[in-house]
């Protein structure tokens, strides 16, 4: 059997989710020769297509954290990007509702949001009844900057601009090993056409596969590889009409933002995600989980018709912390962190990764420039 072919590329981005495509586009527009390798059959099949498609405001994250900074920066960049290219996006706003006993949590959320440069309106029970007919809550916060987006249209636009700048996407090309060499990096690419790929720069934006990829990288310091946890969240669609034209969230819960109401750009409602810690990625949706959804949603929307809840899809969030553990930030590790020149690892890129994608791309480009 002949040895695999050896090819050359200046920069390789591993992973063609929304973040990987945003990074690759940015680098290609800076004049780099960029190749994106994706293990799946097409781009964006992982985390990027299994989320709420929400443009987040940046309410909850600790001040000066990457999640806070990149969410706020990325939100405005994303709105501007979509508007200038006429991509589907709508700034529909979001309500965070709380029962009487949870009102104090709203005050704390508002204070945290203000530290992040996000202004929220706090309204009382009467205002909730007036502004959100059918919703029962002791108080609520309104986030006018929150919106919804067509993530597939966004990724198509990013891919088109990547290719216009000379970059290329290759699917069904899983990277199964990387070797650090004196003059760069040698990637072992499996799939339909196995080969070796020599490159000067590598961006590990593999989503759920980012930690496993770092773990099979010869020359990557083991102590710089984080432990990854998986938090599965399922979604249920809601058939027929509903009274909502903005998003409605409960107060956050450990591991997530609570089972919330989101809308797609056609106005279809869906609820989710919940939080279930799993050992391995599993995208099945158990219809029996509708019972827990009904109990959670009915606390603030008593008119919910459980019979109209239908299983939709599940997503997996790559967490750098486990249940009952404290906040874990994005990890965007450049050469200063691990000592590998021309390499950036992205670990734990969950929500608000979609919102922050363009800002993350700028940060990665800056680390490679340094």
C-alpha positions in Angstrom: 0.0 0.0 0.0 1.4 3.4 -1.0 2.2 6.0 1.7 -0.4 8.8 2.0 0.2 11.9 0.0 1.8 14.9 1.7 0.3 18.3 1.0 1.1 21.9 2.1 -1.0 24.7 3.4 -0.2 28.0 5.2 -3.0 27.9 7.7 -5.4 25.1 8.7 -8.6 25.7 10.6 -10.0 22.4 12.1 -13.8 22.6 12.3 -16.4 24.3 10.1 -18.9 25.5 12.6 -19.9 29.1 12.7 -16.8 30.0 14.8 -14.4 28.1 12.6 -15.9 29.6 9.4 -15.7 33.1 11.0 -12.0 32.6 11.9 -11.1 31.1 8.5 -12.9 34.0 6.7 -11.0 36.6 8.8 -7.6 35.0 8.2 -8.2 34.6 4.4 -9.3 38.2 4.1 -5.9 39.1 5.7 -4.2 37.4 2.8 -3.5 34.0 4.3 -3.9 30.7 2.4 -6.5 29.0 4.5 -7.8 25.5 4.4 -10.8 24.4 6.6 -11.0 20.7 7.5 -14.4 19.4 8.6 -15.0 15.8 9.8 -18.7 15.9 8.9 -20.5 15.7 5.6 -21.1 19.4 5.5 -20.4 22.6 7.5 -22.2 23.5 10.7 -23.7 20.1 11.5 -22.6 20.1 15.2 -23.1 22.7 17.9 -23.8 25.4 15.3 -27.0 23.8 14.0 -28.3 22.5 17.4 -28.9 25.7 19.4 -31.5 28.4 20.0 -30.2 30.7 17.2 -30.4 33.5 19.7 -28.3 36.7 19.4 -27.5 37.1 23.1 -27.3 40.4 24.9 -24.5 39.6 27.4 -26.5 39.7 30.6 -25.2 37.0 32.9 -21.4 36.5 32.4 -18.9 37.8 34.9 -17.4 41.2 34.2 -14.2 41.1 32.0 -14.7 37.4 31.2 -14.2 36.4 27.6 -17.9 35.4 27.4 -19.0 38.9 28.5 -16.5 40.9 26.4 -16.8 38.9 23.2 -20.6 38.5 23.5 -21.1 42.3 23.7 -18.6 43.0 21.0 -19.8 40.2 18.8 -23.4 41.0 19.1 -23.1 44.4 17.5 -20.7 43.1 14.9 -23.2 40.3 14.0 -26.1 42.7 13.7 -24.0 45.0 11.5 -22.8 42.0 9.4 -26.3 40.7 8.8 -27.8 44.1 8.0 -25.1 45.0 5.5 -25.5 41.6 3.7 -29.3 41.5 4.1 -29.1 38.2 6.1 -32.2 37.1 8.1 -32.0 38.6 11.6 -34.5 40.2 14.0 -33.9 42.2 17.2 -37.1 40.9 18.9 -36.0 41.5 22.5 -36.1 39.1 25.4 -37.9 39.0 28.8 -36.4 37.3 31.9 -39.4 36.5 34.1 -39.3 35.6 37.8 -41.8 34.6 40.5 -42.3 36.6 43.6 -39.6 34.6 45.5 -37.1 35.0 42.6 -37.3 38.8 42.2 -34.0 39.3 43.9 -32.3 37.3 41.2 -33.5 39.8 38.6 -31.8 42.6 40.5 -28.5 40.7 40.6 -28.8 39.9 36.8 -29.5 43.6 36.1 -26.5 44.7 38.1 -24.3 42.1 36.3 -25.6 43.2 32.9 -24.8 46.9 33.7 -21.2 45.9 34.6 -21.0 44.3 31.1 -22.4 47.5 29.5 -25.9 46.1 28.9 -28.8 48.1 30.0 -32.0 46.3 31.1 -35.4 47.5 32.1 -36.8 46.1 35.3 -40.7 46.0 35.4 -43.2 45.0 38.1 -46.0 42.5 38.1 -48.5 44.9 36.5 -46.2 45.8 33.7 -45.6 42.1 33.0 -49.3 41.5 32.7 -49.6 44.5 30.3 -46.6 43.8 28.1 -46.7 39.9 28.2 -50.4 38.9 28.1 -50.8 35.4 29.6 -47.5 35.4 31.4 -47.6 35.1 35.2 -44.6 36.7 36.9 -43.8 38.9 39.9 -41.3 40.9 37.9 -39.3 40.8 34.7 -36.3 42.2 33.0 -36.4 43.4 29.3 -33.4 43.0 27.1 -34.1 45.0 23.9 -30.8 44.0 22.2 -31.5 40.3 22.2 -32.5 38.8 18.8 -32.8 35.8 16.6 -30.9 34.8 13.5 -30.8 32.2 10.7 -27.5 30.5 11.6 -27.4 28.5 8.4 -27.7 31.7 6.3 -24.9 33.2 8.4 -22.6 30.2 7.8 -23.3 30.3 4.1 -22.3 33.9 4.0 -19.1 33.3 5.9 -18.2 30.4 3.7 -18.9 32.4 0.6 -16.6 35.2 1.7 -14.0 32.7 2.8 -14.0 31.2 -0.7 -14.0 34.7 -2.3 -10.8 35.4 -0.4 -9.2 32.2 -1.7 -9.9 29.9 1.2 -11.2 26.4 0.8 -13.5 24.0 2.8 -12.9 20.3 2.7 -15.6 18.1 4.3 -15.3 14.4 5.4 -11.7 15.1 6.3 -11.3 14.3 10.0 -8.0 15.2 11.6 -7.0 12.2 13.7 -3.5 13.3 14.8 -1.0 16.2 14.7 2.7 16.1 15.1 4.7 19.2 16.1 7.8 19.5 14.0 10.7 22.0 13.8 9.3 23.8 10.8 5.5 23.6 11.6 2.9 20.9 12.1 2.0 17.7 10.3 -1.7 16.8 10.4 -2.9 13.2 9.8 -6.1 13.5 7.8 -8.3 10.4 7.6 -11.6 10.0 5.6 -12.1 9.2 2.0 -8.7 10.4 0.9 -6.2 9.9 3.8 -3.2 12.2 3.6 -0.6 14.2 5.6 -0.9 17.9 5.6 2.1 20.2 6.5 1.1 23.7 7.8 2.6 26.7 9.5 -0.5 27.6 11.6 -3.3 25.6 13.1 -6.5 26.8 14.7 -8.3 24.1 16.7 -12.0 25.1 16.4 -13.4 21.6 16.5 -16.2 22.2 19.0 -16.9 19.0 20.8 -13.8 17.5 19.2 -11.4 20.3 20.3 -10.3 18.6 23.5 -9.9 15.2 21.8 -7.9 16.8 19.0 -5.5 18.5 21.5 -5.2 15.1 23.3 -3.8 13.4 20.2 -1.4 16.2 19.4 2.3 15.2 19.8 4.0 18.2 21.4 1.0 19.7 23.0 1.6 20.1 26.8 -0.7 17.8 28.5 -1.2 20.2 31.4 -2.7 22.7 29.1 -5.5 20.4 27.9 -8.7 20.9 29.9 -11.2 18.3 31.0 -14.4 18.5 28.9 -17.9 17.7 30.1 -21.0 17.3 28.0 -24.3 19.0 28.8 -27.2 17.8 26.6 -30.2 20.0 26.0 -33.3 19.0 24.2 -35.8 21.2 22.4 -39.6 20.8 21.9 -41.4 22.7 19.1 -44.9 24.2 19.9 -47.5 23.6 17.2 -50.0 26.3 16.2 -50.5 29.8 17.3 -49.1 31.4 20.5 -49.2 35.0 21.9 -45.5 35.8 21.8 -43.4 38.1 19.6 -40.3 38.2 21.8 -38.3 35.6 23.7 -39.2 34.6 27.3 -36.7 33.2 29.7 -37.0 32.1 33.4 -34.1 32.9 35.8 -31.0 30.9 35.0 -30.4 27.4 36.4 -27.1 25.6 37.0 -25.5 24.7 33.7 -27.9 26.7 31.5 -30.4 29.5 31.1 -33.5 27.5 32.0 -36.1 26.1 29.6 -37.0 29.2 27.6 -39.2 30.2 24.8 -37.5 31.1 21.5 -38.8 31.9 18.1 -37.6 31.3 14.7 -37.8 34.0 12.0 -41.1 32.6 10.8 -42.6 33.1 14.3 -42.7 29.4 15.2 -42.2 28.8 18.9 -39.9 26.2 20.5 -38.9 25.6 24.1 -35.6 24.5 25.5 -33.0 23.6 26.2 -33.0 21.7 29.5 -29.8 20.5 31.0 -28.7 16.8 31.3 -25.1 15.9 32.0 -24.1 13.0 29.8 -20.8 11.0 29.4 -20.9 11.0 25.6 -22.7 13.0 22.9 -26.2 11.7 22.4 -28.7 13.5 20.2 -31.8 11.5 20.9 -34.9 13.3 22.3 -37.0 11.3 24.7 -40.7 12.4 24.2 -41.3 11.7 27.9 -39.2 14.8 28.7 -42.2 16.9 27.7 -43.6 16.3 31.1 -40.8 18.2 32.8 -41.0 20.9 30.1 -44.7 21.3 30.9 -44.1 21.7 34.6 -41.4 24.3 34.1 -43.1 26.4 31.4 -46.5 26.3 33.1 -45.1 28.2 36.1 -44.9 31.3 34.0 -47.3 30.5 31.1 -50.3 28.6 32.6 -52.1 28.5 29.2 -49.5 26.1 27.8 -51.2 23.2 25.9 -48.9 20.2 26.6 -50.4 18.3 23.7 -48.8 20.8 21.3 -45.3 20.1 22.5 -43.5 17.9 20.0 -39.9 16.6 20.2 -37.6 18.7 18.0 -33.8 18.2 18.4 -31.0 18.0 20.9 -27.7 19.8 21.3 -24.6 19.2 23.3 -22.7 22.0 25.0 -18.9 21.4 25.6 -18.5 22.5 29.2 -15.3 23.1 31.0 -17.0 22.7 34.3 -19.3 20.0 35.7 -22.6 20.1 37.7 -22.4 22.2 40.8 -19.0 23.7 39.7 -18.4 27.4 39.3 -18.4 29.4 36.1 -16.0 28.4 33.3 -15.0 30.9 30.7 -14.1 30.4 27.0 -10.6 29.2 26.6 -8.9 30.8 23.5 -5.3 29.6 24.0 -2.6 31.2 21.9 1.1 30.5 21.8 1.7 32.3 25.1 -0.5 29.6 26.9 1.0 26.4 25.4 4.2 27.4 23.7 3.3 26.3 20.2 4.0 29.1 17.7 1.2 29.6 15.2 -1.4 27.6 17.1 -4.7 28.6 18.8 -6.9 26.2 20.6 -10.6 27.0 21.3 -12.0 25.1 24.2 -15.4 25.3 25.8 -16.9 27.4 23.0 -20.6 27.0 23.9 -23.2 29.8 24.3 -22.7 32.7 23.5 -20.4 31.3 20.8 -22.7 32.1 17.9 -23.2 35.7 19.1 -19.5 36.1 19.7 -18.3 34.4 16.5 -17.0 37.5 14.7 -15.4 38.8 17.8 -13.8 35.5 18.5 -12.4 35.5 14.9 -10.8 38.9 15.6 -9.2 37.7 18.8 -7.8 34.5 17.1 -6.4 36.6 14.3 -4.7 38.9 16.8 -3.1 36.0 18.7 -1.7 34.6 15.5 -0.4 38.0 14.5 1.4 38.3 17.8 
